[in-house]
Amino acid sequence: MTESTKGTIYALLSVGLFATLGTGFKVAVTHLGSFSVVVWMGIWATLALLAWLAWERKLGLMAAEFRRRPLFFVLAGVIGLGVQQLLCLKTYEYIPASQAVILHYTYPLVMLFLSWLVFRERSTWWAVFCVALGFAGVCVLVTAGGGLGDVRLSIGVALAMGTSLSFGLFCVLIKHARFSVTAGMFLFNLFGLLFLLCLVPFYPVRWTPGGGDMLLLAYLGVVTTALALILWNRALRMIPTSRSSNCALLVPILSLICIALVLKEHVSGMQGVGMAVVIGSVFLNVKLANVSKA
């Protein structure tokens, strides 16, 4: 199995885990505030990664990685797992969910642009086309579910674009940096969590959730955050940014399927068309990449 194939598999696995986040988050926020959910996710992710490092007897490696690049881990963690989380939550307070989803999923396009701007990583015309096609599919998917509405410059739109920019920048930064994946992800989650904890005086947190809620929070933190980000980081290192960006566009499709299965929400025919467009764009991206190598 080639490294490119492994990278694609890692990307698809991480995307599958990310897709369950929406359903879990939607269930959790019915009992807890959204900020409480994000903080608990950060706590569980950080503890899980710390336990994994202790099990592998690599706590010293974590300290060594931090000493080698302290500013990088602090900034990347705060940007990707602190600021991005906060901006994402605030977006939904100002604009409809349908608008927020489309604007948030501009981040694969942001990844392509930043990878070229900062690291001069080149993408072929067909790779850019596939990502743009996939984004068009996301637009069809979301607008079919309730209409995009009147998107105009506003605080909500600015927050959504800030979410896209911060997560796109985080992905590009971790793709081009070399560090131990588990140790690095622990440090990112730690500093993202510390950033969120600094905001506790301004946002209420429920520190005593029920047993069932705590199990759900543990799943969201350990599986959809810690494990998914480890797989995503491995994928980013093995495949071009254009392909990982394209795979990321599968998340809203899988999220919609998960929501339909678990929460019994209806999926329309036009949403099915949007799904087909996104899946087709990913298949085309991989297929054309293989043809170009032949």
N, C-alpha and C positions, 0 to 999 in steps of 0.2 A: 504493500500500500504506500503510495507516494505521500510526501508531506502535505501537498496541496489537497489531496483527498482527505487526509486526517484533519486538516484545518477546516475543510468544509463540513465534515461530520461534527467537529467541536462546535462550529458556528450554529449548525442546525439543532444540536442538543441544547445549547445555551438559549437559543431562540424559543425552543419548546418550553423550557423552564420559565423564561421571562413571560411567556404568554399566560401562564397560570397566575401571574402576579395580579393581573387586573381583576379576575374573579375573586381571589383571596382578599384583595384590598377592598373590593366592593362589599364583601360580606363583613369584614372586620370593622369598617367605618360605620356600619349600622349600629354597632355597640360601643365603639370607641371613637374619639375624635381623630381626624386624619393626621394631625401632628403627633398624637400619641402612637398611632400605628407606625409612622416613619421612625420615631425614636426607638420603639421596641424592636423594629426590624434591624436597626443599626446595632442595638445591644446584642441581639441574638447572633447576628452575623459576626460581630467582633469576637464574642465569646467562643463561637464555633471554630473560627479560624485560629484563635489562641489555643484552644484545646487540641486542634489538629497539629499545630506546631509543637506543642508539648509532647504529644504522642510520638511524633517523629523525632523528638529530641533536637529540635531546630530553633529553640528560643534564642540561642546565641546568633544564629543566622539572621534573625529578625533585627537584632540590635546592630549587627554588622552592616546590614543593608541600610538601616536608618543613618548610621554614622557616615556612610559613603555618600548618601544623597539626601540629607535631611530636608532641604527646602523643596525638592521635587515631591517627596511623599506628602509633606504638609499641604502644599498648594494643590496637587492633583487630587488628594483626598477631599479637601474642602470644596474644590470646584465640582468634582464628579459625584460625591456622595454626601455633600452638605448643601451647597448653594443650589445645585440642580434639583435636589429633593424639595427644597423650600420654594423655589420658583414654580415648580410643577404644581405644588399644592395651591399656591396663590393664584395660578392661572385659572383654575376651575371656579374661583370665587368671582371672577370678572367676566368670563365669556362662556358660552355654551360648550358642553363637552365635545360636540362634533367639530367645532372650530379648533378647540384645544388639541384634539388628537391629530388633525391634519398639520397644524403648525408644529407640534412636537415631533412629528415624523418627517420634518425637513432635516433632522439631524444626520441621516445618512448622506444627504447632499452636502451638508456642512462638513462632514468628515472628508469627503472627496476634495472640497475646496481647501480646507485647512492642511490636509496632507500634502497638497501641492504647494500651498503658500509657505508653510513652515519648513517642510522637509523635502520639497521639490520632487515628491513622488508622482510619477506620471501615470495616467490612466488612458487606455485606448478609447477611441470614440465609441466603440460598441459597448464597452463597459459603462461609460457615462450614460449612453442611451438606455441600457437595461435598468440602471438605477432610476433614471427619470421616468421610464415606463412603469416601473414598480411603484413609484410615488404617485403616478397618475391612477394606478389601480387602488392605492390607499384612499385617494380622493373620492373615487367612485364608491368604494366600500363605505366610507363614512357618510357621504352626502346621501346615499341611498337609505341610510338608517335614520334620517331625520332632517336632512338639509343643512347645507353649510351656513346659510344665513348671510348676513351682510358683514363681511370681514373688512374692517377699516382700522386705521391706526388708532390704537387705544392702549390703556395701561395693560389690559389683558393680553392683547396681541404682543406687546413688548415683553411681557413676562413669559409668554409661550416661546417667543424667539430666543429669549435669554436661556430658557430651559434647553432648547435645541442646541444653542451655541455652547453651553457649558458641558453638556454630555458629549457632543461631537468633539470638543477640545480634549476632554478627558480620554476618550477612545483613541484619539490620535497620539496623545502624549504617552499612554501606556503601550501603544503598539511599537513605538520607536525607541523605547527605553528597555534596557536589559537589567532584569532583577529576578530573584526567586519569586515565582508566581504566588505561592501561598503566603510567604512573608510579606510580599508587596501588597497583596489584597488585604491582609490584616492591617497593615499600616494605613492604607487608604480608608478602610472602614473605621478605624480608630479615630483618625483626624476628622473624617466626616461626621462621626458621632459626637466628638468633642465640640465641633462647630454647632451642631443642633442643640446640644445640652446648654450651650451659652445662651440660647434663645428661650430656654424654659421660663424665665421670668416674664416673657411676653406672650407665650402660648401655653395654655394649660395642658398638662400631661396626666393621664390616669395611670397611677403606679400600681394599682391592684386589680388587674383584669381577672375575669373568671377563668376557671380551668380550661374550658373549651376555647375561649378566646386566646388564652396563652399558648395552647397547642397550635392554633392557626398562626399566631404571631411567630412562633418558633419555626414553622414551615416557611413562612414568608422571609424570615431572616436567614435561615440556614440554607434552604434550597434555592429560592428564587433570587436571593442576593449573593450570599457567599459562594455557593457551588456554581451558580450561573455565571458569575463574574469571572471565576477561575477558568471555566470553559471558554468564555468569550475572549479573555486575554490570550489564551493559547491559540484560539482561532485567528485573532488579529496578528499574531506573530507568524503564522504559517501561510496566510492567503493575502492577496492584494486587498487594499482598502475598498476597491470597487465591489469585490465579491462579498466582503463582510457587510458593506453598506446595503447591498441588495438583499442579503439574507435577513438583515434587521427588519426589512419591510414585511417579512412574514409574520412578525409579532402581532399586528392588529388582526390578521386573519385567524391565527390560532387562538387569540384571545376571544374573538367573536364566537368561534366554535366551542371553546371552553365555557363561555357564558351561556350559550344556547343549551349545552348539555347539562350544566350544573344548575343554572338559575332559570332554565326553561324560557329564555327570551327568544322571540321570533327572529329568524334570518330571512330577509327578503330575496327575491330573485336577482335584483340589481346588486345586492351585496355579494351574491354568488358570482356575478360577472366580475366584480372588483377582485374577489379572491382569485379567480382564474387568471386575471391580468397579472397580478403580483406573482403568483406561482409560475406563470409562463415566463416572466422576466427573469426570475432566478434560474430556471432551467436553461433559458437562452444564454444567460451570462456564463454558466458553467460549460455549456455545450460549445460556445464560441471560443472560450478559453482553451478547451481541449483541441479544437480545430487549429487554432493559431500555433499550438505547440507541435502539431503533427508535421 
